[in-house]
Amino acid sequence: MPTRIDFRPSLDLACRITGMRVALVGEVTESTWRSIQSIDSAGLGISSGMILDINRTFCKDVRSSRAPVWFGDALAHPLFIDSPIPGMYGFRSYISVPVLLADGSLFGTLCTLDPEPKPVDEQQVQSMNDVATLVAAQIDALRSHDADSRTIDGLKEQGDMVGRQLAEYEQSNAELQRVAKQREEFIGVLAHDLRNPVQAIRAGVDLLGLGALTDSQQKVLGHINDSADRIAELIDVTLDFARGRLGTGIALKLEPWSDLSGVLAMACREAMRPFHGRNCEVDLQLPVTFVCDAARLCQLLANLVINAAIHGTPGQPIHVKGRSVGAGIEISVANQGVIPAAQMGHLFEPFARPQERRLDSGLGLGLYIAAQIAKAHGGMLTVTSSSDEGTVLTVRL
């Protein structure tokens, strides 16, 4: 019966809300899942009428719990990283919410998915629940009435309401995107223009250093130079953030490196200099020659080591290990700290940091930029964390 309903306005709205390119309404039974209607702009082959074993879908969990299942990236989520289901159908981001009818029964699920990682938050999941309510109302209306004029008018009103909501969402989303783009372009331009006064400060320090100075004056010049270095570092981090957010990506200078293990080991030692008394054990056995941007990989590894030093368990060593894997490399940074489950899904997002550390110095962009450097190399940064194994951040290129 529900196949007589046009769910496309609701599916379009679900795609707009989540940014995902595949949406569908599925009917769920104890043993099967059946696609009632779908939109597939990503070419995953999801079509109306498709029937699957319920045990080979996440909708089984939605059916049993009557609660949403969602994640922004299956490969970076502690609960779904080992599940074969995303790889089976070719998606990495996913939201599935229950479609509950007026009598309390569960008809099925409203799902969106995409082969690429997408940011997902509770507000989007709640909006998906609202769309599922509209879908359930359409099914209830068709089941409760014959196809007379009143039913048709009621369904048309539901469709018009979905259409109005879609138009309002598109207008609001376009404005938010415009403001976000302007903000990030401003950040990029500002960071770029700040480099000139920093260079002037450094030149002034060098010029003053040529004269005869007292010890106290030399000390003041040293403080000024250190501050200029810190400003320059913050400018570089801000520019990397802007490039990542504006879609241009972090620029690389790819060259064959013959001593990558030594270069990265030195980066680890430099990163640990402020953390006196902390032990970082480095075991890097990387290829004799590897094509990469070594400076960027040093920045990536330093960010991971600093993160481990700050958030890991004091007194416990940090372990850095690197090996060849096929035609690529794999480098891991492990510490004995444990990341709360609520933070795992947002770990590589900009400005992500624990609530109790929100006032700490720094921009909170270290892991975000590390993930962007891995992505620019065609690789990926992932994390696992448990009380038994501690936290392991792994980059695969």
N, C-alpha and C positions, 0 to 999 in steps of 0.2 A: 504493500500500500504506500509506504513513504516514497517509492520511486516516482509517484505522481507529483511530488513537491519539487519545486525548483529551489535548491539550497544554494545556488551560486552566489547570490548577494551576501549570504552569511559567510560563505567560504572566502569570497573576496575580502570581506571585512576582517576575517581571521588572518589572512595573509598580510593585510595592511598593519594590523596590530602587532604582529610578531616579526615582520620583515622576512618571513620564510616564504618559499616559492611553491610549496605543496600543501594543500589543505583537503580534508575529506571528512565526510560523515560516514561512520561505520556502524553497522548493526552487530551487536555482540550477543552470542549465546554461550552456553556452557562449553561448547566444543569448537565453535567457529567464529571467525570475524569476517563480515561481508561489507565491501565498499558500496554504499548507496549512491553517493555522488562525490566526485573529486575534481580538483584543479591541480594540474601538474605542469608547472612552468619550468621545472628543473630537469625534466626528462628522465625521471626515475622509473617510469613505467607504471605508475599508480593509476589504475583505471576503474571506472564504475563497474560494479558487478564482480570485482575480484574477490575471491574467497580464500582465506588463509586459516591454518590451524591456530586456534586461540593461544596455544602454548608457545607459538613462535612470534608472539607480539607482546608489547608492553600493555596492551589493552586488557590482558588477563589481570594485571595488577590493578588497573583502574576499576575493573568489574568487581574484584574482590574487596577493594578498600573504599570504592566510591569516592576516591580522592584523585586529584591530578597527579600525573607523572610528567616531569619536565627537566630538561637540562640544556645548557647552551653549547656544550661540546662534550660528547660521549668519551672522547679520548683523554679529556682532562678531568673527568668527574670520577671521584673515588668509588661510587656505587655502580657505575655503568661502564667503566673503562675495560672490564673483562667480559662484558656481555657480548655474545655473538650477534645479537639482533641488529644493531646499527650497521655493522658491516654486511650483514645478510641482504639488507635492502638499500644500502648505500647512503645513509644519512648520518649526520653528526649532531645536529640540533633538533629538538623535539619537544612538543607540548601535546599532551592528551588529557582532555577533561571529560567527565561523565555527562551524558545526556539523560537527565532524569525527568520522567513524565509526571503528570499531575497526580496520578495514583500512587506515586512513590516508586514505581518500577524503573529499572534501568533499561533504556532502549539500546544504547550503545555509547559511542564516543565521538567527540569532535577533535580532530588531530591536525596539527601543522608540523611540517618537518622540512629539512633542507640539507643538501649534501655538504654545506659549508657551516662552520661554527657561527652562531648568532648570539648576541647578548640577550639573555632571558631574565626577567625579574618577576616578582610576585604581582606587580601591577598588571603586567601583560597576562599572567595566568588568570587573574581576576577578571580582566576584560574578556578572555576566552570563555570563562564561566558564564558571563553575561550573554555572549553570542550563543552558547550552548542552550541557554534558557529560551532564546528566540527559536532555535531549531526545535526544541521540545514542544514549544507552544504551537508551531506549525504542524507537528506530528499529532499532537493532541486534538487540534482543530479538525484535521482530516479524519481522525478516528472517531470523533464525537458526532460528526454531522455528515449527512449525505452531500453529494456535490451539487447542492442547490445554490441559489443566488446569495444567501446569507453566508454560507461557507466560503464561497468565492470572494465575496467582499471582505470577509475576515482575513483570508489568506493574502488578499491584495494589500490590505492595511498593514499586515505584518511585513510584506515585501517592501512597501513604501517606507515603513519605519526603519528597516535595515538600510534602505537606500539613503535615507536622510542621515542616519548615523555614519554611513560610509562617507558621504559628502562632507559632513562636519569633521570626521577624523582626518580625511585627506587635507582639508584646509588647515587644521591645527598642526598636522604633521609637517606640512610644507613650511609653515611659519617657524616651527621649532628647528627644522633642518637649516633654514636660512639664517636664523640667529646663531645656531651652533657653528655653522661654517664661517660666519663673520667673526665670531669670537676666536676661533682657532686660527684664522688668518691673521687676526690682530696679534695673537700671541707669537706667531712665527715672525711677523715683521718687527715686533718690538724686540724679541730676542736677537734678531739679526742686527738691528740698529744699535743695540747696547754694546756690541763688540768694539765699536770705534772708541767710545770713552774709556773702556777698559784698557785698550792698547795705549791710549794717551797716558793713563795712570802709570802703566808699566814703564813707558818711555821716560816719564818724569822721575820715577824711582831710580831707573838706571842712570839718568843724568845727575841726580843728586848724589848717587853713590860714588861718582867720580871725584867728588870733593873731599876735603879733610873733615871728617865727622867724629864726634865723640861716640863713646860706646852706647850711650842712651839714644843718640840720634840714629845710629846704625840699627838699634833694636826697633825703633819706631818704623824705619824704612822696611825692616823685615816683616813687621806686622802688616804694613800697607801692601807689600808684595803678596803675602799669604792671602789677604782679603781679596786682592785682585784675582788670584788663582781660583779662589772659591766662587767668585762671581762668574768667571769664565766657565767654570764647571757647570754652574746652574744654568747659564745661557745655553751650553751645549745640550744639556738634558732637556731643557724646554724646547729647543729646536727639534730634537729627536721626537719628543712627544707630539709636536705640531705636525711633523712629517707623517708620523704613524696615523694620526687621527684624520688628516686631510686626504689620506689614501695614496699619497705619492710613495710612501714607504721609506725606510732608512736606506740611504745610498751606500753602496759598497764599492770598494776598490779590490777586485779579485785578482790575486796573484798566487803563483805556486810557492809555498813555504816549505823549506827543508828542515827547519828546527822548530816546528810548531809546539812540540812538547816543552822545550826549554823556554820559549817565549811565554806560554801560558803559565808555566810554573813560576816565572818571575812575576807575572801579573797577580798570582795568588799571594806571593810574599808581600808585594806592595799593598795589596788590599788588607792584609792582616796587620800592617804596621801600627795602626791606631789601637789594636786590641792586644795590649800587652798581657802576657800570661796565657793567652789562648793558643792552643795547638792546632795547626792545620797540616794534616798528613796528605801529601800530594803523590799520586802514582799515575803518571801519564805515559802511556806507550802508544803514541799516535803514529800514523804512517810517516815514512821517510819524507815523502812529498805530498802535500795536500793543497788544493786550490781553494783559497778563502780570503776574507779580509781579516788578517791577523789582529789588527788594531781593534776591530769591532768584536772579535771573539774574546780578546783580552777584556774589553769592557763588559761583555756578557758574563764571563766567568767571574770577574771581580764583583759584579752586582750580586751573583749567586753566593759567593763566599762572604761578602759583607752581610747579606741577608741572614746567612747561617750563623755568623758571629753575633749578630744582634738578637735574633730570635731563638737560637739554639740554647740548649741547656748549658749553663756556665760550668766550667771544669771538665766538660766532655769534649773530645777532639772532633774536628771537622774533617771529613774524609773526601778528598777529590780524586776521582778515578776516571781515566780516559783510555779508550780502546778503539781499534779499528773494527767496524762492523760492515762486512761486505765492501761496497765501494765508498762507504761513508765513515763517519766517526760517531762515537757516543761518549759523552762526558757527563758524569753525575757528581753532585755535591750533596753529601749526607751529613745530618746532624741529629742529635737525640731529642730535639724539640718535637712537639706535636701541634699540628694546625687544627683548630676547631673545625668541625664539619661545616658549620655555617659560613666559614670563610673560604672553603675550598673552591666553590664555584666562581668566586670573584678575585682569586689570587693574582691573576695576570691582567686585571683591569687597572686603568690609571687611578692613582690616589688610593689604592686599596691598602688598608692597614687596620690592625685591630682597633676597636673603639677606645680601649684604654691607652693607646699610643697615638691618638689623633693629634695631639699637640706637640709631638716630637719634631725635631728639626728635620729638614729635607722635604722633598716634594712627594714622596711615596710613589715614585715612578720607576724604581730600579727593576722590579720583576716585569713590569709592562714593557720597558725598553729591551730587556733581555729577550722576552718573547718575540718582539718585533725584529731584533737582530737575527734570531733563529729563523723566523719566517722569511726574512730577506735572503737568507742563504738557502731557501727551499726546504728548511727543516722545521722542527717543532720542539717546544719546551713543555714538559709535562711534570706532574708532581704526584707523589704518593705520601701518605702520612698515617702512621698508626702508633699506638703505644708500644708495640713490640719492636717495630723496625725503625721508629723515628721518622724523620722527614727526608725524602730524597727528591731533589730536583734534577731532572735528566734532560739534556739537550741532545737531539739526534739530527745530524746533518747528512 
